[in-house]
């Protein structure tokens, strides 16, 4: 069976979206904090666009999480997906 590919940027979008929702922050308000339109930010969260380093740091700051913890959450999520599904 061929493995499915999950990009790190798309997983980052899910991790940030989950934390943003947990904090009760509207996507449009979050996008405004980052200086982005809601549509542009939505593409990042959904994995249709790739986060820049600046955007990743900005998101971490906006959700009050260190970049180290954000990257660890992405890595943990990818590891869990690899264990549960057939992805690489």
Beta strands, then each sheet from edge to edge (+ up, - down):
end
